[in-house]
Amino acid sequence: MHVTPFPEDRRRTPGLDGGACYHPATDHVSVETIAVVGSGLMGGGIAYAAAAGGYRTLLHDVSREALDRARRQVRADLDESRARGKLTAGEADAAYERLRLEPDLNTAVAEAGFVIEAVPERIELKLEVFARLDEACAEAVVLASNTSSLSVTEIAAATRRPQRVVGMHFFNPVPKMKLVEIVRGLESSADALRLTEDVARRMGKETVVVRESPGFITSRINAMIGNEAFFMLEEGVASARDIDMALKLGLNHPMGPFELVDLVGLDTRLSVLEFLHRTLGEKYRPAPLLVQHVKAGRLGKKVGRGVYNYERED
């Protein structure tokens, strides 16, 4: 991480593994290295975007199997970008060389100038991760949460640097989706927001800045559309395929609501709806059919079956 100016007298703070992190007393950070914490579907996609954007990228997960799976997916996404003419062969190979897998959290973030958390959407897990990141990272580093609905202010309160904590909501699939919602928590500083915008744009993304509110912009609207689709399916208004086709051809949506929920995960959608129901009221009560699908283990493409059956696909 390059920090300007670099102070002569630096404070040492013990890291989680007994090592030390330097804490420069400045907010002016030049980001060359990004750490992504969590290597699932979103984390792997974010790592792709960071590496393709020219950042040295460290991808962390506690599971070596998950890291290896993410590396294969990043390679596949880079190859697809090359085939589509978005990257040259040299650019794709260079991006892959910038990616490093790191199972140790302290090592992953030690040199990072910017950290993006992409762990599952559970507030207790995110609070734990941010408390650990706060101990492990230099205090000038911005900590960004890839949350689709949770409170950035609450997450920031787990740290001693709430002004350096922001939301950075990517969209699935990250390599193809252009938008990043940047979420301003109660104490997020203008400098942290500007740096986050710079990082997102270097990744090739367009940004909107949102004041923290439940569901932000997209999750709030999309959850309602997807939930209504489940009510319609339960009522027998139309088949899942016809509802999907109607929204794609009639409203110009790139994906139908059931195709989308199968991609992001029915359990993830249910978690978002339950949070919106608690915070915004009855209009976000999850459709009973969605709840039944989750209880049945029909969570979408990741398990081979959701609204649609993918088990017979190659």
URLINZI-V280864 format. One record per residue. N is the residue number from 1. RES is the residue in three letters. OMEGA is omega as a letter, one per 40 degrees, with the letter a starting at -180 (none if undefined). NEAR is the number of other C-alpha atoms within 8 Angstrom. D_CENTER is the distance of its C-alpha to the mean C-alpha in whole Angstrom. Layout:
n=N res=RES omega=OMEGA near=NEAR d_center=D_CENTER
n=N res=RES omega=OMEGA near=NEAR d_center=D_CENTER
//
This chain:
n=1 res=MET omega=i near=10 d_center=22
n=2 res=HIS omega=a near=8 d_center=24
n=3 res=VAL omega=a near=10 d_center=25
n=4 res=THR omega=e near=8 d_center=28
n=5 res=PRO omega=a near=6 d_center=31
n=6 res=PHE omega=a near=6 d_center=31
n=7 res=PRO omega=i near=7 d_center=33
n=8 res=GLU omega=a near=4 d_center=36
n=9 res=ASP omega=a near=4 d_center=36
n=10 res=ARG omega=i near=8 d_center=32
n=11 res=ARG omega=i near=7 d_center=31
n=12 res=ARG omega=i near=8 d_center=30
n=13 res=THR omega=a near=9 d_center=28
n=14 res=PRO omega=i near=11 d_center=28
n=15 res=GLY omega=a near=11 d_center=25
n=16 res=LEU omega=a near=9 d_center=24
n=17 res=ASP omega=i near=6 d_center=26
n=18 res=GLY omega=i near=6 d_center=29
n=19 res=GLY omega=a near=7 d_center=28
n=20 res=ALA omega=i near=8 d_center=28
n=21 res=CYS omega=i near=12 d_center=25
n=22 res=TYR omega=a near=10 d_center=27
n=23 res=HIS omega=i near=12 d_center=26
n=24 res=PRO omega=a near=12 d_center=27
n=25 res=ALA omega=i near=7 d_center=28
n=26 res=THR omega=i near=9 d_center=27
n=27 res=ASP omega=a near=6 d_center=24
n=28 res=HIS omega=a near=8 d_center=24
n=29 res=VAL omega=i near=12 d_center=22
n=30 res=SER omega=a near=9 d_center=22
n=31 res=VAL omega=i near=10 d_center=19
n=32 res=GLU omega=a near=10 d_center=20
n=33 res=THR omega=i near=13 d_center=17
n=34 res=ILE omega=i near=16 d_center=14
n=35 res=ALA omega=i near=14 d_center=12
n=36 res=VAL omega=a near=16 d_center=9
n=37 res=VAL omega=a near=14 d_center=10
n=38 res=GLY omega=a near=12 d_center=9
n=39 res=SER omega=i near=16 d_center=10
n=40 res=GLY omega=a near=10 d_center=9
n=41 res=LEU omega=a near=7 d_center=9
n=42 res=MET omega=a near=13 d_center=5
n=43 res=GLY omega=i near=15 d_center=6
n=44 res=GLY omega=i near=15 d_center=9
n=45 res=GLY omega=i near=13 d_center=8
n=46 res=ILE omega=i near=12 d_center=7
n=47 res=ALA omega=i near=14 d_center=10
n=48 res=TYR omega=a near=13 d_center=12
n=49 res=ALA omega=a near=12 d_center=11
n=50 res=ALA omega=a near=13 d_center=12
n=51 res=ALA omega=i near=14 d_center=15
n=52 res=ALA omega=i near=12 d_center=16
n=53 res=GLY omega=i near=10 d_center=16
n=54 res=GLY omega=a near=10 d_center=19
n=55 res=TYR omega=i near=11 d_center=17
n=56 res=ARG omega=a near=11 d_center=18
n=57 res=THR omega=i near=14 d_center=15
n=58 res=LEU omega=a near=15 d_center=15
n=59 res=LEU omega=a near=18 d_center=13
n=60 res=HIS omega=i near=16 d_center=13
n=61 res=ASP omega=i near=14 d_center=14
n=62 res=VAL omega=a near=6 d_center=17
n=63 res=SER omega=i near=7 d_center=18
n=64 res=ARG omega=i near=8 d_center=19
n=65 res=GLU omega=i near=6 d_center=20
n=66 res=ALA omega=i near=10 d_center=16
n=67 res=LEU omega=i near=13 d_center=16
n=68 res=ASP omega=i near=8 d_center=19
n=69 res=ARG omega=i near=8 d_center=17
n=70 res=ALA omega=i near=12 d_center=14
n=71 res=ARG omega=i near=10 d_center=17
n=72 res=ARG omega=a near=8 d_center=18
n=73 res=GLN omega=i near=9 d_center=16
n=74 res=VAL omega=i near=13 d_center=15
n=75 res=ARG omega=i near=9 d_center=19
n=76 res=ALA omega=i near=8 d_center=19
n=77 res=ASP omega=i near=10 d_center=17
n=78 res=LEU omega=i near=13 d_center=19
n=79 res=ASP omega=i near=9 d_center=22
n=80 res=GLU omega=i near=8 d_center=21
n=81 res=SER omega=i near=11 d_center=20
n=82 res=ARG omega=a near=12 d_center=23
n=83 res=ALA omega=a near=8 d_center=25
n=84 res=ARG omega=i near=7 d_center=24
n=85 res=GLY omega=i near=7 d_center=25
n=86 res=LYS omega=i near=7 d_center=22
n=87 res=LEU omega=i near=12 d_center=23
n=88 res=THR omega=i near=8 d_center=26
n=89 res=ALA omega=i near=7 d_center=27
n=90 res=GLY omega=i near=7 d_center=27
n=91 res=GLU omega=i near=9 d_center=24
n=92 res=ALA omega=i near=14 d_center=22
n=93 res=ASP omega=i near=8 d_center=24
n=94 res=ALA omega=i near=8 d_center=23
n=95 res=ALA omega=i near=14 d_center=19
n=96 res=TYR omega=i near=12 d_center=20
n=97 res=GLU omega=i near=7 d_center=22
n=98 res=ARG omega=a near=11 d_center=20
n=99 res=LEU omega=i near=12 d_center=17
n=100 res=ARG omega=i near=8 d_center=18
n=101 res=LEU omega=a near=9 d_center=17
n=102 res=GLU omega=a near=11 d_center=18
n=103 res=PRO omega=i near=10 d_center=19
n=104 res=ASP omega=a near=9 d_center=20
n=105 res=LEU omega=a near=10 d_center=17
n=106 res=ASN omega=i near=10 d_center=20
n=107 res=THR omega=a near=8 d_center=21
n=108 res=ALA omega=a near=14 d_center=17
n=109 res=VAL omega=a near=14 d_center=17
n=110 res=ALA omega=a near=9 d_center=21
n=111 res=GLU omega=a near=8 d_center=21
n=112 res=ALA omega=i near=15 d_center=17
n=113 res=GLY omega=a near=15 d_center=18
n=114 res=PHE omega=a near=12 d_center=14
n=115 res=VAL omega=i near=14 d_center=11
n=116 res=ILE omega=i near=13 d_center=8
n=117 res=GLU omega=a near=13 d_center=7
n=118 res=ALA omega=i near=14 d_center=5
n=119 res=VAL omega=a near=11 d_center=8
n=120 res=PRO omega=a near=6 d_center=9
n=121 res=GLU omega=i near=11 d_center=9
n=122 res=ARG omega=a near=6 d_center=13
n=123 res=ILE omega=a near=8 d_center=14
n=124 res=GLU omega=i near=6 d_center=16
n=125 res=LEU omega=a near=10 d_center=14
n=126 res=LYS omega=i near=12 d_center=12
n=127 res=LEU omega=i near=10 d_center=15
n=128 res=GLU omega=a near=9 d_center=17
n=129 res=VAL omega=a near=9 d_center=14
n=130 res=PHE omega=i near=13 d_center=14
n=131 res=ALA omega=i near=10 d_center=18
n=132 res=ARG omega=i near=9 d_center=18
n=133 res=LEU omega=i near=10 d_center=16
n=134 res=ASP omega=i near=12 d_center=19
n=135 res=GLU omega=a near=10 d_center=21
n=136 res=ALA omega=a near=13 d_center=20
n=137 res=CYS omega=i near=13 d_center=19
n=138 res=ALA omega=a near=10 d_center=22
n=139 res=GLU omega=i near=9 d_center=22
n=140 res=ALA omega=a near=13 d_center=21
n=141 res=VAL omega=i near=12 d_center=18
n=142 res=VAL omega=i near=12 d_center=15
n=143 res=LEU omega=a near=13 d_center=12
n=144 res=ALA omega=i near=12 d_center=9
n=145 res=SER omega=i near=13 d_center=7
n=146 res=ASN omega=i near=11 d_center=3
n=147 res=THR omega=i near=10 d_center=6
n=148 res=SER omega=a near=10 d_center=8
n=149 res=SER omega=a near=11 d_center=11
n=150 res=LEU omega=a near=10 d_center=12
n=151 res=SER omega=i near=10 d_center=14
n=152 res=VAL omega=i near=14 d_center=13
n=153 res=THR omega=i near=11 d_center=17
n=154 res=GLU omega=i near=7 d_center=17
n=155 res=ILE omega=a near=12 d_center=14
n=156 res=ALA omega=a near=14 d_center=16
n=157 res=ALA omega=i near=8 d_center=19
n=158 res=ALA omega=a near=10 d_center=19
n=159 res=THR omega=i near=10 d_center=19
n=160 res=ARG omega=a near=6 d_center=22
n=161 res=ARG omega=a near=9 d_center=20
n=162 res=PRO omega=i near=11 d_center=19
n=163 res=GLN omega=a near=9 d_center=20
n=164 res=ARG omega=i near=12 d_center=17
n=165 res=VAL omega=a near=15 d_center=14
n=166 res=VAL omega=i near=17 d_center=12
n=167 res=GLY omega=i near=14 d_center=9
n=168 res=MET omega=a near=14 d_center=7
n=169 res=HIS omega=i near=12 d_center=6
n=170 res=PHE omega=a near=11 d_center=5
n=171 res=PHE omega=a near=10 d_center=7
n=172 res=ASN omega=e near=11 d_center=9
n=173 res=PRO omega=a near=8 d_center=10
n=174 res=VAL omega=a near=12 d_center=9
n=175 res=PRO omega=a near=10 d_center=12
n=176 res=LYS omega=a near=6 d_center=14
n=177 res=MET omega=a near=9 d_center=12
n=178 res=LYS omega=a near=9 d_center=13
n=179 res=LEU omega=i near=10 d_center=12
n=180 res=VAL omega=i near=13 d_center=9
n=181 res=GLU omega=i near=12 d_center=10
n=182 res=ILE omega=a near=15 d_center=11
n=183 res=VAL omega=a near=14 d_center=12
n=184 res=ARG omega=i near=14 d_center=16
n=185 res=GLY omega=a near=14 d_center=16
n=186 res=LEU omega=a near=6 d_center=20
n=187 res=GLU omega=i near=8 d_center=21
n=188 res=SER omega=a near=13 d_center=18
n=189 res=SER omega=i near=8 d_center=21
n=190 res=ALA omega=i near=6 d_center=21
n=191 res=ASP omega=i near=7 d_center=21
n=192 res=ALA omega=i near=13 d_center=17
n=193 res=LEU omega=i near=12 d_center=16
n=194 res=ARG omega=i near=8 d_center=18
n=195 res=LEU omega=i near=8 d_center=17
n=196 res=THR omega=i near=11 d_center=13
n=197 res=GLU omega=i near=10 d_center=15
n=198 res=ASP omega=i near=8 d_center=17
n=199 res=VAL omega=a near=8 d_center=14
n=200 res=ALA omega=a near=12 d_center=12
n=201 res=ARG omega=i near=10 d_center=15
n=202 res=ARG omega=i near=9 d_center=16
n=203 res=MET omega=a near=11 d_center=13
n=204 res=GLY omega=a near=9 d_center=15
n=205 res=LYS omega=i near=11 d_center=13
n=206 res=GLU omega=a near=9 d_center=15
n=207 res=THR omega=i near=11 d_center=14
n=208 res=VAL omega=i near=8 d_center=15
n=209 res=VAL omega=a near=8 d_center=16
n=210 res=VAL omega=i near=10 d_center=16
n=211 res=ARG omega=a near=8 d_center=18
n=212 res=GLU omega=i near=12 d_center=16
n=213 res=SER omega=a near=6 d_center=17
n=214 res=PRO omega=i near=12 d_center=16
n=215 res=GLY omega=a near=12 d_center=14
n=216 res=PHE omega=i near=13 d_center=14
n=217 res=ILE omega=a near=7 d_center=15
n=218 res=THR omega=a near=7 d_center=14
n=219 res=SER omega=a near=11 d_center=13
n=220 res=ARG omega=a near=12 d_center=16
n=221 res=ILE omega=a near=8 d_center=18
n=222 res=ASN omega=i near=8 d_center=16
n=223 res=ALA omega=i near=12 d_center=17
n=224 res=MET omega=i near=9 d_center=20
n=225 res=ILE omega=a near=9 d_center=21
n=226 res=GLY omega=i near=11 d_center=20
n=227 res=ASN omega=i near=12 d_center=22
n=228 res=GLU omega=i near=9 d_center=25
n=229 res=ALA omega=i near=11 d_center=25
n=230 res=PHE omega=i near=11 d_center=25
n=231 res=PHE omega=i near=11 d_center=28
n=232 res=MET omega=i near=10 d_center=30
n=233 res=LEU omega=i near=11 d_center=29
n=234 res=GLU omega=a near=8 d_center=31
n=235 res=GLU omega=a near=6 d_center=34
n=236 res=GLY omega=i near=7 d_center=34
n=237 res=VAL omega=i near=7 d_center=34
n=238 res=ALA omega=i near=8 d_center=33
n=239 res=SER omega=i near=8 d_center=31
n=240 res=ALA omega=a near=9 d_center=27
n=241 res=ARG omega=i near=6 d_center=28
n=242 res=ASP omega=i near=8 d_center=30
n=243 res=ILE omega=i near=12 d_center=28
n=244 res=ASP omega=a near=13 d_center=25
n=245 res=MET omega=a near=10 d_center=28
n=246 res=ALA omega=a near=10 d_center=29
n=247 res=LEU omega=i near=13 d_center=26
n=248 res=LYS omega=a near=12 d_center=25
n=249 res=LEU omega=a near=8 d_center=29
n=250 res=GLY omega=a near=7 d_center=30
n=251 res=LEU omega=i near=7 d_center=27
n=252 res=ASN omega=i near=7 d_center=25
n=253 res=HIS omega=a near=8 d_center=22
n=254 res=PRO omega=i near=5 d_center=20
n=255 res=MET omega=i near=9 d_center=20
n=256 res=GLY omega=a near=13 d_center=21
n=257 res=PRO omega=i near=12 d_center=20
n=258 res=PHE omega=i near=11 d_center=21
n=259 res=GLU omega=a near=11 d_center=20
n=260 res=LEU omega=a near=9 d_center=16
n=261 res=VAL omega=i near=12 d_center=16
n=262 res=ASP omega=i near=15 d_center=17
n=263 res=LEU omega=a near=10 d_center=14
n=264 res=VAL omega=a near=10 d_center=12
n=265 res=GLY omega=a near=12 d_center=14
n=266 res=LEU omega=i near=15 d_center=17
n=267 res=ASP omega=i near=8 d_center=16
n=268 res=THR omega=i near=9 d_center=12
n=269 res=ARG omega=i near=11 d_center=14
n=270 res=LEU omega=i near=12 d_center=17
n=271 res=SER omega=i near=9 d_center=15
n=272 res=VAL omega=a near=13 d_center=14
n=273 res=LEU omega=i near=12 d_center=18
n=274 res=GLU omega=i near=11 d_center=19
n=275 res=PHE omega=i near=11 d_center=17
n=276 res=LEU omega=i near=13 d_center=19
n=277 res=HIS omega=i near=13 d_center=22
n=278 res=ARG omega=a near=7 d_center=22
n=279 res=THR omega=a near=7 d_center=22
n=280 res=LEU omega=i near=9 d_center=23
n=281 res=GLY omega=a near=9 d_center=26
n=282 res=GLU omega=a near=6 d_center=27
n=283 res=LYS omega=i near=6 d_center=26
n=284 res=TYR omega=i near=13 d_center=23
n=285 res=ARG omega=a near=9 d_center=24
n=286 res=PRO omega=i near=11 d_center=23
n=287 res=ALA omega=a near=10 d_center=25
n=288 res=PRO omega=a near=7 d_center=27
n=289 res=LEU omega=i near=9 d_center=27
n=290 res=LEU omega=i near=12 d_center=23
n=291 res=VAL omega=i near=10 d_center=24
n=292 res=GLN omega=i near=8 d_center=26
n=293 res=HIS omega=a near=13 d_center=24
n=294 res=VAL omega=i near=12 d_center=22
n=295 res=LYS omega=i near=7 d_center=25
n=296 res=ALA omega=a near=6 d_center=26
n=297 res=GLY omega=i near=6 d_center=23
n=298 res=ARG omega=a near=12 d_center=23
n=299 res=LEU omega=i near=14 d_center=19
n=300 res=GLY omega=a near=16 d_center=18
n=301 res=LYS omega=a near=11 d_center=18
n=302 res=LYS omega=i near=8 d_center=17
n=303 res=VAL omega=i near=8 d_center=20
n=304 res=GLY omega=a near=9 d_center=22
n=305 res=ARG omega=i near=14 d_center=23
n=306 res=GLY omega=i near=13 d_center=22
n=307 res=VAL omega=i near=11 d_center=24
n=308 res=TYR omega=i near=8 d_center=25
n=309 res=ASN omega=a near=8 d_center=26
n=310 res=TYR omega=a near=8 d_center=24
n=311 res=GLU omega=a near=6 d_center=27
n=312 res=ARG omega=i near=5 d_center=29
n=313 res=GLU omega=i near=4 d_center=27
n=314 res=ASP omega=none near=2 d_center=27
//
